[in-house]
Amino acid sequence: VAAVPLAVLLLIPETLRTFSREFPGIRLRITEEMYIAQLGKLRAGEVDVAVGPIPESLPIGEFATRALMPIEMAVVVRKGSPLAKANSLRQLADARWVYTSATGTTGYGHTLFELHGLPPPRAAAMVNSTLALMSVIGSGDYVGLMPMPIATHPAAAPFLAVVPIREGHLRLTVGAITKPETMLKPAARHFISHLQRA
């Protein structure tokens, strides 16, 4: 199972508890993925299920999806940063952005700007973990996107501020994504059912 940090925080623990109780003989391997849209591990057959925001541009028929929960990707900065006073994306366009994609040319930051007809800012840094994202943003004048429940979590809130942009934050739907043939496996179907109940 490859899962984004929000799913690891909010869905996976309860899913593991109930799934393991019902299927004690099945061992699960969970990996954290920062930007799930590329779905590389799923395509390569390294995982059976990806849990993260469902990309709008999924090729028809390549994947099966099950919606699990809505999320809001908040624009965040270091607590006390002058950037926290911004009230629009335009005011943040020249800021140093931290991206969670492998190349810095895609990702949720790009999506948010494009959604509002603005050119995406260039990546000033790229990270591949939640801790690195919080650390880079929390210790400098960087801007990034983070799921609202993580940005406001007691572990992050003392260091990060959510920027109240008038465009609103990026709304996505977290879902379970599989190859259609994976849904034929009873263990995968049951795991996704447990995810839906978590």
Summary of the structure (lengths in Angstrom):
residues: 198
radius of gyration: 17.4
end to end distance: 15.4
largest distance: 53.4
contacts: 625
relative contact order: 0.25
helix: 35%
strand: 25%
